[in-house]
Amino acid sequence: KQSLLDIWGSGPQDIYAVGSGGLVLHFDGKTWARVETGTRANLYGVHGRGPGDVFAVGEGGVVLHYQR
């Protein structure tokens, strides 16, 4: 069972949620989709500089950067 631990969005059509076991979800205004991260580390925080430039941080110093 995975838990959500933080959420951030640049607007109603660009929302990210992160959580346990490397969970990252993205909401595009219509549906939530899982984002492949390649990690099983718990992710405790998510924040961005705007749409398509988002960072997630977690245990063990894990830092993920999503850029589109």
C-alpha positions in Angstrom: 0.0 0.0 0.0 1.4 3.4 -1.0 0.6 6.7 0.7 0.7 10.2 -0.8 3.0 12.6 1.2 3.0 15.9 -0.7 1.2 17.7 -3.6 2.1 20.7 -5.7 0.7 22.2 -8.9 1.3 25.1 -11.2 -2.4 25.2 -12.0 -5.6 23.1 -12.2 -4.2 21.2 -15.2 -0.7 20.5 -13.9 -0.7 18.8 -10.5 1.9 16.4 -9.1 1.6 14.2 -6.0 4.4 12.2 -4.5 4.6 9.5 -1.9 5.9 6.2 -0.5 7.8 3.7 -2.6 8.8 6.2 -5.3 5.1 7.1 -6.2 4.6 10.1 -8.5 1.2 10.9 -9.9 0.4 13.7 -12.4 -3.0 15.3 -13.0 -3.6 16.9 -16.4 -7.0 18.4 -15.6 -8.9 15.3 -16.5 -7.1 12.2 -15.3 -4.3 11.1 -12.9 -1.5 9.1 -14.4 1.5 7.4 -12.7 4.9 8.7 -13.7 7.7 6.2 -13.8 10.5 7.2 -11.5 13.0 4.3 -11.4 13.2 4.6 -7.6 11.5 2.9 -4.6 12.6 5.6 -2.2 9.9 7.4 -0.3 9.4 10.8 -1.8 8.5 13.5 0.8 8.4 16.7 -1.2 7.4 18.1 -4.6 7.7 21.6 -6.0 8.4 23.3 -9.3 9.3 26.5 -11.0 6.4 26.2 -13.4 4.7 23.7 -15.7 7.2 21.1 -17.0 10.0 22.0 -14.5 9.3 19.9 -11.3 11.5 18.5 -8.6 10.7 15.7 -6.1 12.9 14.9 -3.1 13.0 11.9 -0.8 14.9 9.6 1.5 18.5 8.9 1.0 19.0 12.2 -0.8 17.0 11.2 -3.8 16.3 14.2 -6.1 14.2 13.7 -9.2 13.7 16.4 -11.9 10.9 16.2 -14.5 11.3 18.6 -17.4 9.3 18.7 -20.6 
